[in-house]
Amino acid sequence: MNDLDHAAGPLLVPTPEAADHPAHPAVHPASARPAPDAPRDGAEATLARLMARGADFLGSRLAVLGGAMSWVSERNLVAALSEAGAFGVIACGAMEPDRLRQEIVATRALTARPFGVNLITMHPRLDALVDVCVEQGVGHVVFAGGIPPGPAIRRAKDGGARVVCFAPALALAKKLVRSGADALVIEGSEAGGHIGPVSLNVLAQEILPHLREVPVFVAGGIGRGEAILSYLEMGAAGVQLGTRFVCAAESIAHPRFKQAFIRGAARDALPTVQLDESFPVIPVRALQNNGTRRFLEHQAAVIRRFRDGELSKEAAQLDIEHFWAGALRRAVIDGDVEEGSLMAGQSVGMVRAEAPAAAILAELMAQAADAVRARAAGG
Ligand SMILES: Cc1cc2nc3c(=O)[nH]c(=O)nc-3n(C[C@H](O)[C@H](O)[C@H](O)COP(=O)(O)O)c2cc1C
């Protein structure tokens, strides 16, 4: 049987209040049917209990964050995830404040459920973006791409938003909590997009037992419900997934981008290769294509020109950094899967078909509930 078919359970079915706020047509899964919100059996009750802290924090039914993905996580996917009981997060990326405001307003037109906004800390107008979130009453601001400046955290909190930060190590996690982070995400190197050096397997062991002050969400390489259950049992408040939601029916990613995900295997999603340690490259995990092959040649050519005295070190470094400018947009929006950036996590191998966001979530939750049942049966 197709896992997607047997998965719908009360944890996933839209509540009556959601039905009062009809969303974008694409947001409604055909399989949605009215049902009581309460867990159906002990396994679902166990799952709901394990997710309670994270779900309370997010204000959603499921402690599942839709990891913000630049160009992918816009109004349609964000609203679809929130409508289906998870917590969608808009990827602000390089948007200017006015553009972000439009996206928030448009998302709210599609869902009355809570969603968040992900801001990249090195954005030159970070404060203005925080102000837009506050002005629009966004409940949760996620700071990504580095340790957020204290004033930005305070600005968001003073405006009434809850602040979520990425913690790459235990010491930094504790520091972020002291600086006011209300929740943390720990993201392992299995993830798609910009990555750190440590796997979620290790980060979870290093951080979860020692940090109980705030909810901690785990991310990176999560593709099935059994893994979600395991991390919840280890003390995670919830999970964040990105790669698994790229092929949601509601995602506006180009059909060729989605096809690349459906075809891709874990071993195809590799971090960028740095040719020379004097010219650092920020690691990004992506499906290999002609662009990733050309990037190696490009680095080699630029480094040769530096050695020949044609380029200064700074100019060479900038040239290398600019190689991928606009490349994610080219792949996601224009469908240029040969030269664009196919950012994807290792869980890409578990993406098998396009499916409504609600069905993907239902499948994950059914797998988690089945695992609870198997444990109870001693299996
Ligand atoms: C295509 C793509 C784009 C992403 N863009 C962003 C981004 O703009 N900001 C961010 O904080 N994380 C970004 N991420 C990371 C996701 O938010 C999420 O943490 C990650 O996908 C989780 O790991 P997984 O891919 O293994 O599920 C991106 C990931 C992908 C696959």
The ligand as an SDF file (V2000), in Angstrom:
LIG
                    3D

 31 33  0  0  0  0  0  0  0  0999 V2000
   16.2170   24.5490   -1.3470 C   0  0  0  0  0  0  0  0  0  0  0  0
   16.5300   24.9140    0.0860 C   0  0  0  0  0  0  0  0  0  0  0  0
   16.6240   26.2600    0.4510 C   0  0  0  0  0  0  0  0  0  0  0  0
   16.8820   26.6040    1.7760 C   0  0  0  0  0  0  0  0  0  0  0  0
   16.9090   27.9450    2.1280 N   0  0  0  0  0  0  0  0  0  0  0  0
   17.0430   28.2790    3.4400 C   0  0  0  0  0  0  0  0  0  0  0  0
   16.9400   29.6520    3.8410 C   0  0  0  0  0  0  0  0  0  0  0  0
   16.7240   30.5490    3.0300 O   0  0  0  0  0  0  0  0  0  0  0  0
   17.0720   29.9410    5.1720 N   0  0  0  0  0  0  0  0  0  0  0  0
   17.3010   28.9400    6.1000 C   0  0  0  0  0  0  0  0  0  0  0  0
   17.4160   29.2510    7.2920 O   0  0  0  0  0  0  0  0  0  0  0  0
   17.3990   27.6420    5.7460 N   0  0  0  0  0  0  0  0  0  0  0  0
   17.2520   27.3050    4.4540 C   0  0  0  0  0  0  0  0  0  0  0  0
   17.2600   25.9740    4.1060 N   0  0  0  0  0  0  0  0  0  0  0  0
   17.3090   24.9350    5.1820 C   0  0  0  0  0  0  0  0  0  0  0  0
   15.8820   24.5400    5.6210 C   0  0  0  0  0  0  0  0  0  0  0  0
   15.2210   25.5800    6.2630 O   0  0  0  0  0  0  0  0  0  0  0  0
   15.8870   23.3460    6.5980 C   0  0  0  0  0  0  0  0  0  0  0  0
   16.5110   23.6910    7.8100 O   0  0  0  0  0  0  0  0  0  0  0  0
   16.5620   22.1250    6.0370 C   0  0  0  0  0  0  0  0  0  0  0  0
   16.0690   21.8860    4.7370 O   0  0  0  0  0  0  0  0  0  0  0  0
   16.2990   20.9330    6.9570 C   0  0  0  0  0  0  0  0  0  0  0  0
   16.9920   19.8060    6.5290 O   0  0  0  0  0  0  0  0  0  0  0  0
   16.4140   18.7790    5.4220 P   0  0  0  0  0  0  0  0  0  0  0  0
   16.5980   19.4700    4.1180 O   0  0  0  0  0  0  0  0  0  0  0  0
   17.3020   17.6110    5.5730 O   0  0  0  0  0  0  0  0  0  0  0  0
   14.9870   18.5110    5.7550 O   0  0  0  0  0  0  0  0  0  0  0  0
   17.0580   25.6000    2.7720 C   0  0  0  0  0  0  0  0  0  0  0  0
   16.9780   24.2450    2.3790 C   0  0  0  0  0  0  0  0  0  0  0  0
   16.7160   23.8880    1.0670 C   0  0  0  0  0  0  0  0  0  0  0  0
   16.5910   22.4300    0.6980 C   0  0  0  0  0  0  0  0  0  0  0  0
  1  2  1  0
  2  3  1  0
  2 30  2  0
  3  4  2  0
  4  5  1  0
  4 28  1  0
  5  6  2  0
  6  7  1  0
  6 13  1  0
  7  8  2  0
  7  9  1  0
  9 10  1  0
 10 11  2  0
 10 12  1  0
 12 13  2  0
 13 14  1  0
 14 15  1  0
 14 28  1  0
 15 16  1  0
 16 17  1  0
 16 18  1  0
 18 19  1  0
 18 20  1  0
 20 21  1  0
 20 22  1  0
 22 23  1  0
 23 24  1  0
 24 25  2  0
 24 26  1  0
 24 27  1  0
 28 29  2  0
 29 30  1  0
 30 31  1  0
M  END
$$$$
